[in-house]
Amino acid sequence: MTVADFRGFVEEMLENGYTVVSPAQIDAGLSPGRRYLTITFDDGYFNNMLALDVLDQFRVPATFFVSTDHVQQNKAFWWDAFSAS
């Protein structure tokens, strides 16, 4: 997904009445009958940083999951190793 695609996605969701919420907001409880969206980045790739400007522009939260074992050991994900072979 490009930055422009991501920007368009966030903009479209907001225009269609979705509220972007964090895990803490979910844990605290959400009002029923509304549209909610949680944005997550689940691989820890450095290029996820490119999304920060979009998140800031729309003032929406996101959760970044970083696979610390892969970072510390400079280890490739299996799908990256598979596609490189």
N, C-alpha and C positions, 0 to 999 in steps of 0.2 A: 504494500500500500504506500502510495506517495504521500508527502505532506499535504499536497493539494487535495488528494482523495480523503485524507483524514479530516482536514478542515471542512470539506463539503459534508462529510458524514456527521460531524458534530453539529454543524450549522443546520442540517436537515432535521436531526433529532430534536434540537431545541425549537425549531420552527414548528414542529409537529407536537409540541406540548410535553416533551420529555424533560424531566429534571434529572440532572446528573448528580448522583449521590456517592458518598464514600462508604466504605465498610462500617465506619463508626456511626454514620447516620442510619444505616440499616440496623445495626445493633440497638440503637436508641429507639427505633420504631419509626415506621413511615405511615403517613395517613393513607387509608385505603381509598381506592377509586382514582388514583392518579397514576401517571406514567413515569416510571423510573428507569434509569440507565446507570450502570456502573461500568466505567472504563478501566480495563486492566491491560497491562503489558506483561506477558507471561514467559518471556524467554531471556531477558537480561541483555539483549544485544545493545551495544553502544548506540546504534542508530535510533533507538527509542528516544534518545535525547532530542531528536528532531521534532518530536511531538510537543515539547515543552512550550514553544511559542504559541501553538494552537491552544493548548490548555490554558495558558495565561490570557490569550486574546479573548476567550469565551468565559474565563474565570470558572473553569470546571475542574473538579478533582479527578485524579487517576491514581491507581495503585500499580506500582512496579514491583514485580517479583523477579529477583535476581538469583540465579543459580550460583551461589557463592563457590561451591565445589568446582564448577567448571571454570570460573574466573581465577580462583587461587591456583588451580593446577594447569591453567591454560589448555583446557581440554575441550575438544569440539563436541557439540551435540551429535547424537548418532545420525540424525538426518543430514547434518552438514558433512560428516565424514562419509556417509553413504553417497551423497550427490557428488562429492569430490573424487570418488574412485571410479 
